[in-house]
Structure formats: structure tokens, C-alpha cells
Amino acid sequence: MFSLAFAVLQGPLSLSAFFLFSLSGIGCLDQRLFCCGVTEKEMFICLVWVFVLLCSSIADENSIRDVEIFPPSPEIERGSTLKLFCVLGKRYTPHRNASQIIWKLNHELIAQENYNIVNETVSSVTIHNFTYSKAHVKCFTKYLGNEQLLVHTEVKSGFPPDVPRNISCIYYFDVELTCTWSSGRETNLKTNYTLYRKMMTEGRVTLLNTMGSCQSKTESCSFYYPDTPYSSSFCFQVKAENVLGEALSDCVPIPLEKIEKFQPPEILSVKKITGIKQLLTLTWKMPEKIIPAQDVTCQVHYKNLYSNSSEFITVSLNSAEKTGSCHLTGLWDSTEYSVAIRCISDVSIFWSEWSRVKTASTEEKAPLEKVDLWRVIESSHSDGSRSVHLMWKPLNSFPPPGRILGYKIQYFPENNIALKITNNSTDNKISLLLNEEVYIISVTAYNSAGNSPEAILRIPSTDEKTSQIIEAVRTSTTNEEVVVEWKTSKPEVTEYVVEWYPELETDPFGRSWQYISNSTSWKTSKKNFKPFICYNISVYPLYGNIVAAPYSIQTYVQEKKPSEGPVADTGIPGKNEVTIKWKEISKDKRNGFISNYTIFYKPEDGKELNETVNSDVLQYRLKSLQANTQYTVYIMASNEAGGTSGEPKTFKTLKFNKEDIIFIALPIGLSMFFLLGLWIICILKKQAFKKVCWPDIPNPAGSIAVEWPLHVSVNNSFWKGVTSEAKAMDFEDLSVLEQSFPEENHEKSLLMNCENCVSKCTDINTKGVIIGDKKILYEEENEVAKCFSPPMSYIITDQDIRSQMHLALIPSKAIQPREMLEDDVCESQQTSIKNEENYNEEVLKLEDFSENAVFNPYLKNSVKTREFLISENLPEHRKNEPNSQSAVSPPLQNNVAGQSYVTLDVFRLATAR
């Protein structure tokens, strides 16, 4: 049928042919079949669509869309077969046809065997057992190798509605009537519900007498005033319907008085009655809109806010009563209560909602118990005063005493009650500044009804000493508790105070305490302690109002390894050892009791070693280390939970230690000290060493036997001539010439003659004495030389210093030696004998001024020595010989032994002068 219908859309068919085709399709109605196997309703819908398409084919061609999908947005029963058509418009027909159409379900390609080409412009697809709750079917055309989306539609599948069940209603008199039901299985399709309210006649439902209905898309529906008449003969019915079908429930009879629900009552007041303990009075207002002539029951709920316990009482009323009231008895004194109320009709099944809650307190009475009081006493100040911090816990009596308005603190010296001072506080702590005396302190709590009993503490004087009653305290922990046990030396003491607080706690009010009676142990929950924190726990014995000396320990309820490790300080290492130092870990980072420290050290490219020390050791000397080696060291601090290492540090041992340096430096130092001492001795004993090791060579310049050219007047023409001749001499030809003296047998006669000559020459006046010591010596020796020296020549040179000199001293003239007459010598001797003593004195004076004037008696050729020999050893018979006799010296010859010589010192002296 659809094939013919779409053929009509594309080709010219007569209207009669279309109707004939339609009738042929209608003939299949009894078989409940259509071309796609649908029901009568679906077939009717298809016919309507065929008619629409036929009308559209007659319309103007410009109004036809390019592509259509039929049916659009279908909703089918889940698991059934779906058939869709894709119709191409005229814009596509010249270039494409239905054979180029492909189908996709969501993004998956549908198999070709499910396609059907109706004609050139229409393609259909069949999907069996459609189980998607919602899916998209898309129509594509394949042109030039590309897929082009033409049109798509959304398909939903679901179920027909079930029969609604469990119909129930609530009736608010003259306000609202609401019914609810259960729809059964979820249809997954749009479903509409209709609620019918019907009137029953003689127990049967009158279908035609419907009193009203309401529509809803959910499982509830309401009738509102004024469409809420009261009747006992209503029944309620619900119909559900969607595109797949409909379902109608039975009509359920529900009397309205049984489903009546009140609005919640309103509490007017909850109050206590003055002078009556343990009682509250409750008053409330009933709701206005209730069914008349009905008895009502109300329920009162009151709750103790301190104990969180609840109680209920019921009160019966007549619907004509507008208000209700009752007394709540058996309550606690000074206790706050919360109150709420609800009501119900005697024939109804629904309570009203609870009213708003109101609170009130019962009549108060004075507290029956004293406060739990404790103190912390600080050290005395310089002026003798001290701070005492008092703290107490809120009253925990049961039942409670009511609202505490404040606390009264009184204190006075023990021996002078007249000095009592009173303070008031609304807090549970206070600090007092007391002097060094013993004080009595009392604290009471008060409310509107009176005061509590006094809690009394005695504050000892600053110089009071109490005995140590507790001998030992130990702690232990379990999974949930902390246990403190102690041993006492006085069993008659039966009351104790256990105080605990974190070690780092500086606030005195941050401490906790507990009074213990008739026991030497105490248990508390672990929740009162923080993990990984060190706590100070002290146990104080109490006898009377005296607090004895405490016993204190430290404990952790739970440990973990330290948060950080110690930092090593290597200091100055030695050759084979080093001292490692470290500081204690800060208390907030220990997380437990430090049990030991382990020092790990490792040489470069070597094996790691370690040493363990106790927790009280903060330095350790590592020994037997390798010299001149780099080491890495770090320290691990350990407790019961584990250990944590600090940062590694490096150090390098020395190549030499102090002993090595001393061993090396001591010989060097001693040697230097010895050399220094020797040098100082040489300086101090220079002259003595010089005389012993380097004796002075006699200086012929100091001799009186010759006159040296340097001291002769430069105006002497003879010297000038000789000097000019000497300058012309070649330095290389100079040689040391020794003076020719007579043979040994002539020497004595020469000396004798010289002695006489000396005596003659001593009368010569010395010139230039005032000029200087050297000049005196020169003049004197010069004159003596004039007397003694015969005409003889000297050449002064030095072969060892030829490279440094180009000029030698040459005598003024070459005179042939002659013999000295004995008479001349004798004449000189006479003069010499006369002035010998004066001469010796002058010579001694001259020796003090010139080092060159010192004469060595070991050299024969010294002039003064010869003079000494003449004066001491010359025979008497020679002294009187005529001075006319002279000793003739032989001529000077080179390299002839026995000749007189001139030393280098003479040359130096002559040059210096």
C-alpha cells in the first residue's frame, strides 16, 4: 500500500486509483496486518500520513522539501520492528536516486539487506528487535565517493502503561485533597495520568456521576478548594495512557474523614511556675480548619537538652476547643527543655506535622557541688611577690545546677583573715599577685538560687619545704588508654592530683588536671593527649588542704621517627682523627625520646662505617682515619619508632699532624738557632777570630824604611817624571819585585846602623797631627822612613788583581843601593836611645787609631819589628860603630829568594791614603 502511495506521489495516478488502493488496504484490517505488520491503530495513522503526502503532491512543487523521513520521531514498543522511509526531493532527482541512499543507526552502518528501494526517490530500511531506549536513525546519500547526511530522526522505544495501584489520599479540610498512586513499570515514554473522583450509590459505583477529575504527568494529583467538598461516599480511580496504549485502575472508595490531616498546632508558651521545682506549663492553639464534631488527640514531645533524653505525653481535646494546655512534671531542676506538639482526629489515620520547637528552663536551685579547683604557682619575683594562676572546671553535677551566673574568689593570709579580698569572674580562670606569705583561697559558683560549696586551696609560703611522699611514677599506654601509676611512702595519703600538659606549653592555663581518691593509679582516654608530643605528668599528694611536693616524669603516648636529623660539625680534622659535634634536635621535631645517635662516615671510594653513642653524648672522636683523605659524615637520631639522618658533611684529614710538624720543625729550628748563635758569637768575637784565623799582614806603608809616592808633594818634579814613566808602562809587564838586601851576614850590621839612625830622626817634628790619626801616623812613619831608608827602589803591584788595575805605584827614582856607614847608624842609635820611650808611647797611640798600624812580630821584614830587634838584640860593640858605615843592598832581581818584598796591604794602604 505504501509503495503505491509513494508511487502516486511521484507519478500521475487518478484519484479513483488511490481510493481503490486505500480500500484494498482496508480489507486487511480484520487480519490486523499492514504492509509492515502493524495494528489497526498504527494502520490508521499510516493512512493519515498517506493522505497528507497525497495532498502535498498536489501542492505547488516549490513547497516540497528536498528530503523527508517518514514517520518522523516515531515511538515504538521495545523489541518490535521499525520501518522508516527516506524520500528525495526534486532538487536531488536529476543527479541522485534512492539506490544511492545508505542508513545508519546512531554511528553504525545498517546492513544492505535491510534496505528496500521503493522507487527512484524513496528508500526504506527495516530494523528488527529495536531495543534502544532512544536512538538516532540517519539517511545518507553517497555521491562521488563522499557521504552526505540528508535527514535524521530520533526513535524512542518503551512500554505501554501498567494499571495504577495503591491509590491513597490526604484531605485537608476546606483546603486541598491530594491523591497519590504507584504507576508500576517505567514506560520510558511520555505518559499522562487522569484522576477521577466519583460518587458511590448503595455500595456501587455510578459511572455517570463523576464529581471531578484532574490530569497529571506524575504519580500524584490534587483538588483544591472550593473543589474539595466533604463526603464519606467518594471513590478514586486513575487512568494512565501513552502512544502505545492506556490502563485504568479500579475505583477505590476512601471516606474523607479517615484521610483528614490537620495543620500543625501553634505553641503559645512554655514556662516555669515560680516556687515550683521540676515543672513546666505548656499552652498551644488548635488549627482552625478541621472537620466539625470530631474528637482530637494531641501528643507532646519534650526533650532534656542536657541529657538528650525524650518523653511523650498525650492530651485529648474536643474539636470545639480552640486551645489546649498541660503540665510537664518530673523534670530536672535548672534544666533546659525543648517542646513540640502534634494532633490527630480520632477517626483519621494521619497525624499533623510537628509544631515549631520552643525551649524553656525549670526552676533553678543553688549548685550542690563545689568547683574542681587547681592552681599554678610561678617563681617569686625580685620584690618577693609571685603570680598564682587559679583555674577550675565547669560544674558537672547531674542533674546540672542550671545556668551559672559567675564565680566568687576569696583569698586572705592564713594568719590574718581580716585581710580577705573578694573578686568575681564570669570566666573559669583568674590570676592573683600574692606576697611570700601562706594564703588560703576559696572559689564558689553561684546562680539565681544561691552559691555552691567552697573549693579551698592553700598556697604555701615561698620558703616552705614539703617532703617527697611519692617515690616513683611510671606510665604505660594501651590502644585506647593512658595509665599512670605511682608508689607512695605514706599509705595514709588517699587523695592525689594528676597534672599533665605539653612540654612546650607556656600558658599556665593550658594545663589539665584530675583529682584521684583512694587509688594510686589513673586511667584516661588517649584522646586527652596529642600524638608525637612530649607531655609532663606530675602527681601531687594531698592531705588536708596542703599540697605536697610533686613527682614529675615525661612521656609520649605515641611516637614516630624524628622530623629531622642532627647536623654534624666536623671542626678542624687531624691526620688520623676528627671530633664530630652536633646539637640536640629541637623538642618539637623529636616526636619521641631519642635513644641513641649513630655516626656514619665513609672515605672517598671506601666502605661506610658507623659508631653508635648514647642520647646524652653530643660529640664523638672518630679515630683510625686515613691521612689526607676526604670523608663524608652524617648523624642519625633514633627513637622507638625509627631514625632520621641529618644532612651529610664532608671533611678532609690532614697530611701531617702536630707531632709530625714538631718532629720536622724542631731539628730545623735548633739548627737555625745554632747558626744564629754562632753568627752572634762571630760578631762579638770578630777581632779574636780575626787574630787567630786571619792575622794581619804587616803593612809596609806604615814602615819608616821608604817614602811612598802618594804622600809626596805633587809638585815634586822628580815624582812627576817617574809617574809619567810609570804611566807609560804596560800593566801586563808589571811584576812583584822584591828588594835586594845584603846577605844574612850583613843584616845585623845594617840593623845596628839603623838604630843610630833612629835616634837621629826622632827629633823631627811631626806635621799635621791635628788633621787626623792616619795623618799623624803617616808623618811620623814618613820621617822615620827618611832616617832609615837607604836609597832603594820598590815596585808595588799585585798579580791577583791585574784585571782590575792599570796603574801601579812606582818609586820616585831608581837609586842604586849603597852601604850604610856604621858611624851613621851609630849616630842614629844614640838619638833613638834617648827618645825610645817617647817613641814607643806614640806608636801605641797610633795603634789605637789605625788597624794597619798593628805590627806582627812574626814577620822579620816589618820595619818596627826590625826596630824592636835592633833595640833588643843588637850587641853592645855594634852600637858604637861609626854611622858613616853603610850597608849596601844588592840590586833588585826578579824571582830571587831572600829579597825584601812589598805586600798587597801596603798597596791598599797607600791607595787609600
Secondary structure as GFF3:
##gff-version 3
##sequence-region A 1 913
A	DSSP	alpha_helix	2	10	.	.	.	ID=ss1
A	DSSP	alpha_helix	15	26	.	.	.	ID=ss2
A	DSSP	alpha_helix	40	58	.	.	.	ID=ss3
A	DSSP	three_ten_helix	61	63	.	.	.	ID=ss4
A	DSSP	beta_strand	67	70	.	.	.	ID=ss5
A	DSSP	beta_strand	75	77	.	.	.	ID=ss6
A	DSSP	beta_strand	82	88	.	.	.	ID=ss7
A	DSSP	three_ten_helix	98	100	.	.	.	ID=ss8
A	DSSP	beta_strand	101	105	.	.	.	ID=ss9
A	DSSP	beta_strand	108	109	.	.	.	ID=ss10
A	DSSP	three_ten_helix	112	114	.	.	.	ID=ss11
A	DSSP	beta_strand	115	117	.	.	.	ID=ss12
A	DSSP	beta_strand	122	127	.	.	.	ID=ss13
A	DSSP	beta_strand	134	143	.	.	.	ID=ss14
A	DSSP	beta_strand	146	158	.	.	.	ID=ss15
A	DSSP	beta_strand	165	172	.	.	.	ID=ss16
A	DSSP	beta_strand	176	182	.	.	.	ID=ss17
A	DSSP	beta_strand	192	201	.	.	.	ID=ss18
A	DSSP	beta_strand	204	216	.	.	.	ID=ss19
A	DSSP	beta_strand	220	224	.	.	.	ID=ss20
A	DSSP	beta_strand	234	242	.	.	.	ID=ss21
A	DSSP	beta_strand	245	248	.	.	.	ID=ss22
A	DSSP	beta_strand	252	253	.	.	.	ID=ss23
A	DSSP	three_ten_helix	256	258	.	.	.	ID=ss24
A	DSSP	beta_strand	266	271	.	.	.	ID=ss25
A	DSSP	beta_strand	279	285	.	.	.	ID=ss26
A	DSSP	beta_strand	295	304	.	.	.	ID=ss27
A	DSSP	beta_strand	310	318	.	.	.	ID=ss28
A	DSSP	beta_strand	323	329	.	.	.	ID=ss29
A	DSSP	beta_strand	336	345	.	.	.	ID=ss30
A	DSSP	beta_strand	358	361	.	.	.	ID=ss31
A	DSSP	beta_strand	372	377	.	.	.	ID=ss32
A	DSSP	beta_strand	386	393	.	.	.	ID=ss33
A	DSSP	beta_strand	406	413	.	.	.	ID=ss34
A	DSSP	three_ten_helix	417	419	.	.	.	ID=ss35
A	DSSP	beta_strand	421	425	.	.	.	ID=ss36
A	DSSP	beta_strand	429	434	.	.	.	ID=ss37
A	DSSP	beta_strand	439	447	.	.	.	ID=ss38
A	DSSP	beta_strand	450	451	.	.	.	ID=ss39
A	DSSP	beta_strand	455	459	.	.	.	ID=ss40
A	DSSP	beta_strand	470	477	.	.	.	ID=ss41
A	DSSP	beta_strand	481	488	.	.	.	ID=ss42
A	DSSP	beta_strand	495	502	.	.	.	ID=ss43
A	DSSP	three_ten_helix	508	510	.	.	.	ID=ss44
A	DSSP	beta_strand	512	517	.	.	.	ID=ss45
A	DSSP	beta_strand	521	525	.	.	.	ID=ss46
A	DSSP	three_ten_helix	526	528	.	.	.	ID=ss47
A	DSSP	beta_strand	535	543	.	.	.	ID=ss48
A	DSSP	beta_strand	546	547	.	.	.	ID=ss49
A	DSSP	beta_strand	551	555	.	.	.	ID=ss50
A	DSSP	beta_strand	578	581	.	.	.	ID=ss51
A	DSSP	alpha_helix	587	590	.	.	.	ID=ss52
A	DSSP	beta_strand	596	603	.	.	.	ID=ss53
A	DSSP	beta_strand	609	614	.	.	.	ID=ss54
A	DSSP	beta_strand	619	622	.	.	.	ID=ss55
A	DSSP	beta_strand	630	639	.	.	.	ID=ss56
A	DSSP	beta_strand	642	645	.	.	.	ID=ss57
A	DSSP	beta_strand	649	652	.	.	.	ID=ss58
A	DSSP	alpha_helix	658	684	.	.	.	ID=ss59
A	DSSP	alpha_helix	686	693	.	.	.	ID=ss60
A	DSSP	three_ten_helix	700	702	.	.	.	ID=ss61
A	DSSP	three_ten_helix	709	711	.	.	.	ID=ss62
A	DSSP	alpha_helix	717	728	.	.	.	ID=ss63
A	DSSP	three_ten_helix	731	733	.	.	.	ID=ss64
A	DSSP	alpha_helix	744	761	.	.	.	ID=ss65
A	DSSP	alpha_helix	773	788	.	.	.	ID=ss66
A	DSSP	three_ten_helix	799	804	.	.	.	ID=ss67
A	DSSP	beta_strand	820	821	.	.	.	ID=ss68
A	DSSP	alpha_helix	822	834	.	.	.	ID=ss69
A	DSSP	alpha_helix	836	849	.	.	.	ID=ss70
A	DSSP	three_ten_helix	851	853	.	.	.	ID=ss71
A	DSSP	alpha_helix	863	873	.	.	.	ID=ss72
A	DSSP	alpha_helix	876	879	.	.	.	ID=ss73
A	DSSP	beta_strand	883	886	.	.	.	ID=ss74
A	DSSP	alpha_helix	904	912	.	.	.	ID=ss75
###
